[in-house]
Amino acid sequence: MANLRDPYQAPYQEIIAVASGDGRQIELIECFDCIGGGMWVAKHYAQSPLVTNVRKVGTTIRYHITPGSVELPLAGSTFPAGICGAKVSDTEIAVSYLGMGGGGVGASVCRAKAKGVLRAETTPCGGGKLAGSTLHLRRMERVIIGIDDTDTPEVGATWALTHNIAREVEDDNSRYLSHTITQLFPVAQRTKNCVAVAIEFATTEPDVLISRVQKLVEQYTLSDKTGMVAFRGFDPSPLEEYGWMVKRGEITLESMKSIQQYLDIRIGGSGIIGAAAAIPFYTRFDEALELCGNP
């Protein structure tokens, strides 16, 4: 007969927190193993007053949170669990959860054991108890790296190379969060499909991370037109208008002047046009893959 070690616990795999530079916005990224639990939490935690947005991205749930502390009017079935507090310091982000019954189990021990948790205070949970926890996580910064034109008509695939590089550079200080392929306007000079890639990280060492990615791109690219640019910050929306321009028509390097202030250009081939365009579409997969021009 099987011997279940913790039959009434389903620990989260990892929890990561990213903050804006001014500390007024938090994105909490929870990596779940139990898909039913993850979907249940996304449904109910969205009711928390501090939560301004909830998104499901792959096997993660992402919460945009405003720092603060609130009382949650919890009620069985209708609002059984939520986020009741969040605080940002120079080096840490603290998030507090509260839940009823099974929701209390998820709000306490299931999260306290996740990778990425520096320390946690939890209350007893199980049965019909009201329970919760406060998790202390490292304050991390978002870095999105756009890459284009690493292949040739004969060999290579940028989407695969970027994913493998992201996995290679990932460590405890830089967590690989997402990979987004963006369909660009199909210009005549394209290899075939005319796409660029954005890889997203949460990191405490942005300069180290970007340099490591650059070194590997330079080592493995097959093209002399490769472009690599990096965006550091919570929200890349200042690049969105430019991104749509590149999806909707052919542009020149001159058009990049309006956005260069937001970018760290590391490899300056003509591929930087598409590399920069991919960045604002990170995790916005439907928009990223939309084809806006005829091949």
N, C-alpha and C positions, 0 to 999 in steps of 0.2 A: 504494500500500500504506500502511496506517495506521502511524503512528509513535507507539507508546505511550511516554509520558514516563517512567513508573515502573511497568513491567509487573508487578513483584512487590511492590507496595505498595498498600494500600487505606486511606488515612488516615481516622481518625475525624474527624467534622465538628466536634465540640466536646466538651470534658470540663469538668465543673463539680463543685465539691466544697462541701458544706455541713457545718458542724460544730455540735454542741450547744454551749450556752453554757459548759459545764464542760470542753469539749474531749475528752470521753470517748467520743463517738460521731461517726462520719463517715457521710455518705451521698455516695457517688460516683456521679455521673450521666454516663453515656457515651452520646453521640449518634452512632449508626453510620450508615453509608451502605450497607454490604454486610450484608444481613440474615442470610445464611448464617454470616458471620463473627461477627456479634453473637450468634446463637443458640449457636454452638459455644463462644464465650467464656463465656456465661452458664452453660452446662452444666458446664464444667470449672473455672471460677473459684470456683464454689460450694463446691468441696472445700478451698479455702484456709482454714487455721485462723483467720485474722483476719476472714474473711467470715462474718457471722452471718445474712445474708438476701440473696437475689437476687430482683429482680422485673423483669419485662418490662413497660414502660409505653410504648405507642406505638412510636416509633423510638428508644427509649432503653432501656438496661439500667441498673438502679439497684442498687448494692451497699451494704449496711450493713456498716461495717468498724469493728473495735475497733483503736485505735492500738497499735502494737507492731512487733516484728521477729521473723520466724520463718524456719527452714530449710524449704524445700519438697521433699518426697520425689518429685520429678518422675519420671515414667515414660511412655514412648511409649504413645500410645493411651488409657491409663487415667487419667493425670494429667499431661498435657503442658504445662500453663501455669497460672499463678495469680498472686495478689497476695501478696508476701512482706514488705511493710512499709508502715507508714503513721505519719505524725507530724503533730501539730497545733501550730502556733505562734500568736502573736497575730494575725498577718496572712496566714499561708500554711498550706496543707495539702500535705504531700509524700506521694506514693504510689509504691511500688516494685513492679515487675512482673518476672516471669521466665518464660521459655518455651523449649521445645525445637523446633527445625526451624521449620515455618511458624508455630507458636505463639510462637516467639521473635521473628519478624518483627512479629507483632501486638503483642507485649509491648514492642517497642522503637520502631522508626521510625514505625509506623502511628499510635501514640499521641503521639509527640513532636511531630508536625506539626499536632496538633489546635488549633482555636481554644480559648482559655482557658488554654493552657499558658504560664506565664511563662518557664520555662526547663526544660531537660531534660538529664539525663546518660544516654547510651545506650551500649550495647556493640555490636560488629559482629554482624550477623545474616544469616541465609540458609542454604540447604542444611540440614545437620543440626546447625548450631551451637546451643549454649545461649546465649541472649541475653536482655537485659532493659533496663529503663530506670527512672529515678526522675524523676517529673514533679513540678514545683512549681506549684501552683495557688493562686489567691486563696482565702482563707478567706471563705466567704459565709454568710449567714444566711437561713433560710427565712421567707418571709412568705406567708401564705394570706389572701386577701381574699374575704369572702363578700358577695354582692350579690343583692338580690331586689326585685321590684316596680318595674321601670323602664318597663314597658309599660302599655297600656290595652286594653280589649276591642276597640278599633277599630284600633290600630296598635302596632307594636313587637315585639321579641323579646329578652328579657334575655340569653339564651345568646349571641346574635350580638353584641349591644352589648358584653358583657364581653370576648369574644374580641377584638374590634376595638380596644377600649381597651387590653387587655394588649399587643397587638402595637404599638400606638402608643407606649406608655411604655417599651417594652423598649429597653435600650441596653447598653453594655459593663458598666455597674455593676449592672444589674438584668436578669436573664435570665428570660424567661417559660418556665416548666417544664410546666405542665399546666392543663387546663380540665376541670372535673367538674360535670356536671349532676346535682343531687340531687332525686329525687322526694319531695315532701312529702305529708302527709295532705291529701287534696283538700277543703279547707274551702270553705264556701259563697261566701266573698268572693274566691275565686281569679279570675284573669283567664280561664284555661281549663284548663291542664295542672297548675298548682300545682307549679312547680319553682323551685329556687334554684341559684345557680352559685357555685363556688369557683374562683378563679384563683390559681395558685401561682407564686411567684418565688424565685429565689436572688439575693440582693442584698448589696451593701456599703453601700447608702444606704437603709435601710428607711423612715426618715421622709420623705425626698424622694419615694421611690416611692409610698408610701401617699397622700401629698398630691396627687401628679400624677393618680393614679387617681380620687381624690375629686373633683378639679376637673372631670375629664371626665365622670364620672357625673352630677354636678350640671348640667353643660352640656347633656347629651343625654337625661337621663331625661324621660319623658313623664308620670310619675305623681307625685302628692303624697304617696305612701305609701312611697317608696323607702327601703330600708335598706342600709347599707354598714358592715361591721365588718371589722377586721383582726386577725389572730393572728400574733404574732412568736414563733418558737421552733421547735425541732427536731421536737417531737411534740405534736400537738393532741389526744391521747387524753383529756385531762380534759374535753373537750367531747362525748365520744361518747355518754354516757348521755342528755344533753340532745338530741343529734341524733336519736337513736332515738325520743325522746318526740315530737318534731315530725313524724317520719315516721309515727308510729302513732296520733296523735290531735291534736285541736285544743287549743292551749294559749294562755295569755295572756302579756302582757309581764311580768307578775309572776314567771313561771317562769324568766325570764332572770337573776334576781338571783344565782343560785348560780354563774353562769359569767362574770359581768361582769368579774371580776378578771383574766380571761385575754384580754380583748378591748379593742381600741381602737375605740370606736364613733364613726364619722365622720359618718354620715347617719342620723338617728334616727327615721325613719318606722316604721310597723308592720312593714315588710318586714325589720326587723332580726331578727325571730323566725326566718324562714327563712334569712336570710343567715348567721346564726350556726350554724344547723343543718347547712348545707352544708359547713362547714369540716372537721369530722373525717372526712368521707367523701372527701377529696381523693385522687384516683387509685384509689379503691376502687370501680370503676365498677359492678360487679354489685350490690353492696350499696346504692350510691347510687341506682341506678335501680329498686330493689325497691319495688313499690307495696304498702303495708301497710294501706290502707283502701279501701273501695269509693267510687268517684266518685258 
